[in-house]
Amino acid sequence: MIDEYPAELAKVDFARIRFSLELQGPCMIEPVSTLSFRRALQSAARRLCGQADGTSQQRLQDLLDPQPSFDPVAVKKFQKPAPPFVLKPLSAHRVDLDAGDVIPLEVLFVGHGVTLIDEFCSLLDILGTMGLTEGDGSFEVCLVESLGLTGSVRTLWRENAGIKQLAPEIFSAEAFLAQAEWPKTQITLKFVTPTRLIQSGRLLRQPHFADLLPFMFRRVTSQCHAHAHLELTDDPQQVLGLIHQVHQLSARWEWVDWRGVGHRPLETIGGFSGALVLEGPGLDGLYWIISLASLLGLGKWATYGAGHYQLCPG
């Protein structure tokens, strides 16, 4: 446990929800499959908006397309916010599934997003009739579970149980950091899905940790500002300056192209994956950034499964 993080993180809420999707027909899924959820959820939202009042429409927009702050200084600092949720990739490999198979979809909700879980559920119900991939893979949500910090699982709703009234376990960013294991010497960041970052107009293909840290910092602070209305630090340069006390021992990268989702090309989706090994006293002060960014992902399409990495010892 490391104590060097902003006290405001005690006010940033998270909830981790697992939706079990029972397939009604055959379907092929792969790591890229969650990228199709952006367009699919927006399509489902358009259907739902036709039956919704103004308040419900605003909540759907807050979920899928949150708007920038009215504060011009905040807009310059944080830009347009990402949605208040993050999807975990459905599968590490390509998998062919059939009717009756169940797909676990894990979703992290951030800050105000915790209050929008019911709206996400409603979108999944509509998406189930549309199919996961190009009309294939229709499904029904058969189980909704809350995942706790220590591995506990609590059923929130199951099929044939009536109206979903979801009250998940909520934990703070501070609680997440307090229970996380932080290696005392070396740490490895393993990027498990392609990460697409642009620095000074150029794609990062062989990044150094010094290139990655500003993206991690921006992702964490912008999500906390947009969805918890908190500014975590008054002096970003003091935090980012700790990079001079971190040593990158090794890095190995490869470029991965995600060629498409179904039959639709996604030519802009491609990124680096691999791992880097770090050590140094500056890591203690950067722990909260590195750890929380591993929950939220980095770069383009991070909300939908791209740019995710794991923290490993040594």
N, C-alpha and C positions, 0 to 999 in steps of 0.2 A: 504494500500500500504506500502511495506517495501522497503527501499533503500539499504539494505545490500546485494548486490550481485555484481559479477564481471562486470566491464564496458564492457568487451568483448561480453557479451550477446546481446548487441545492434547489433552485426554483425552476429548473428545466426538466420537464416530465417526458418520459418515454413509456410506451406500451408495446409489447411484442405479441402479435396475434398470429396464430396458425389457422388458416382456412383449409379444410379438407375438401377437395373437388373430386366428386365421383363422376367419372366419364360415362357418357351415354352412348359413345361410339368410339371407333379407333382414332388414335392420335399419335403423332410423333413429336416429342419435345427434345430440346437441346438447350445448352446454356444461353443461346441467343434468344430463346423463345420469350423471355420476359420483356425484351425490347418492344415486342408487338403490343404490349399492354397499354402503352401510351395512347396510341391511336384507337385501340379497342375501347379503353375506358372513356375516352372523349366521345366516341360514337354512342356508347351506352348512356353517357350523361346527356347527350342531345335528346335521346329518346325519353329519358326520365324528366328532363326539363319541360317537356310538353305537357306533363301531368302535374308539375310542381308549382307552388306559389313563389312569390318573390324571395321570401326568406330561404326557402329550400334551394332555389336557384343560386343564391349568393353562397350558401354553404357548399354547393357543388363546385362553384368557382374557387372558393377558398381551398378546397381539397385538390383540385387538378390544375388550377391556373391562378395561384395567388398573385395579387397585384403589388407593385412596388409601394414603398412607404410614401406618405405625403410630404415627408421631410426631405428636401433636396440634398441636404448633407448626407443623410442616410442612404439615399439613392446612389449618390456618387461613391459612397464607401462600400455598400453591399450589393448594388445593382438589383436586377429582378430576382426575387426569391424563387427557389425551387419548391416543389410540392412538399407538404409536411409528412411525407411517408417515404419509405425505401423498401423495395422488393428484394428479397433474396432470390438469386437464380434458381430456377426449378430443378435443374439437374447439372451435374458436372460433365455429363457425356450425353450423346444422343441415345434416346430410349424410345422404343416402339411400344405403345400401350394399346389396350383394348377396352371395350365397354366393361364397366364394373371395377376397373382399376381406379385407385385413388391417388391424386396428386396433392402433396402438401405444399401450400403456398404460404410462406412466412413473410409477414409485413411488419416493419418497425414504424410506429407512428410517433411523431415528434411534436412536443408542445401542444399548441392548439389542435393539431391533427388528432390527438387522442379523443377529442370531442366529436370527431367526424367519422368515427369507425362505422357507425350505423349507415352513413351515406356510402362508404366504401362497400359495405355489405350489399346495399341495394344495387350498386353498379355491378357487383359480381353476379347477382341474380339475373340481371339483364344480359351480361356478357355470357353467362352459361347457355343462353338460347342462341347466341351468335357463334359460339365456338372459339377455341383458343387460337387456332391457326387456320386462316383462310377458310373459315366455315367448318373445318373439321374440329373434333374434340369438344362437342357440346358437353356440358356438365351441369351437375347440381351441387350446391354447397351442402354437404351432409353433416359437417361438424365444424364448430368454431371453438378454439381453445386459446387461453391466455398462458403465455410462457413466462415464468418467473426468472428472477436473476440467478437463482441457485439451481436451476434445472427443474423446478416444480412445474406441473402442468395442471391447469384448472379448466374444466369444461364450462364454456359460456352458453353454448346452445348446441343442440343436436337435432337432426332431421325428425320431423313430426312432433316437435316440442312447442309449436306455436310461434308467436311473434318473438323476434330477436330483440331482447333488451340486454345489451351487452355492458357489463361492468367489469372491465379487465383489471388485472394487477397493474398498478402504475408505480414506476420507480424513477428516481431522479438521476440526472447525470452524475451527481455527486455519489450516490449509492453505487452506481455502476463502476465508477473509478475506485471506490473504496474496496470493492470485492475482487477487482481484477488483479491477476498476478502480473507483477512487473519485474522482469529479470534484473538482477543486480549488476550484471556485467555487460553482456552483449545482447542485442535483440535483432531478430530477422523480420523484415517486412516482406511477406509473400503476397504478391499481386496475383489473385486467382482468376480475375476476369479482366479483359483488356481495358486499359486506362487511356483515355484520349485527352491530352492536355495540350494547349497551345500557349506558347510563351514568345512574346514579341513577334507574333504573326507566324511562328514556325511550330510545327508539331514536335513534341518531345518524344524521341525514340530511345535514347540512352540517357535517362535522367540521372543526375546526382541528387542526393538527399536535399541539398541546398535549393534545387529546382522545385522539389516536391513540397517542402515545408510551407511556402506561402499559399499553395493551393489547399493544403490541409487546414491551415489557419482560417482562410477565407470561408471554406465550406462549413466549419464548425461555428464560427462567429456569425455568419450570415443566417444560418438556420436558427440559431438561438435568438437573433435579433428579430427575424421575420415571424417566428412561431411561438416565441416565449417573451418577446418584447424586452429583451435584455441586451445590454452592451457589456461584453465580458472584460474588456480592458481599455484603458484610456491611452495606453502607449504600446501599440503593436510592435514598434521597432525594438522595444526592450525585450519582448518575448522572442521575436524573430532573431534577435542578436545572439541568442543562445546557440544558434547554428555553429558559431565559431568554437563551441565547446563540445561538438559532436564530430566523431571521426568515422568516416565511411570506410570500412575494412574491405568490402568487396561488393560487386554488383554484377548480375547477369541478366540480360534482357533479351527478349525476342519480340518481334512485331507480329501481331495477330490481326487478321482481317476477318471481321464478321460479315460474310458476303450478303446475307439477306435474311429476311423473316418471311417464311413461306415463299411465295413467288415474287415478293416485292423486294427489289434491290435496295440495300442501304449502303450506298457507296461511301458515305461519310463516316461509317462506323468501322473503326480499326484503332488499335492502340497497343501499347506495350504491356507485356506481362513478364513475370520473373520475380527476382528477389534481390534485396540488398541487406547487408549486415552492418550494424552500427554499434558504436560504443562511445562512452565519454560522459563526463559529469553533466553536460547540458541536457541529457536525455530526461533527467528528473524533472526539470522545469518544463519540458515539452511533452511529458507523459500524457497530460489531459488532451492535448491537441491530437497527438498520434492515435491515442486510444479511441477518442470519440469519432475521429475521421474514419476509423476502421468500421464503425457502425454505419456511417452515412455514405461512404463511397466518395470517389473523386471524379471530376471531369464530366464530359458529355454523357448523358443518359445514366448518370449514377443512380437516379431515382429508380430506374428500371433494371438494375442489376449489373451495369458496367462499372468499372473502376473500383472494385472491391478488393481489399487486402486483409490479410490475417497477421496477427502479431505472434511470433514464435520465439522461444528462448534460444539464444546462441546462434 
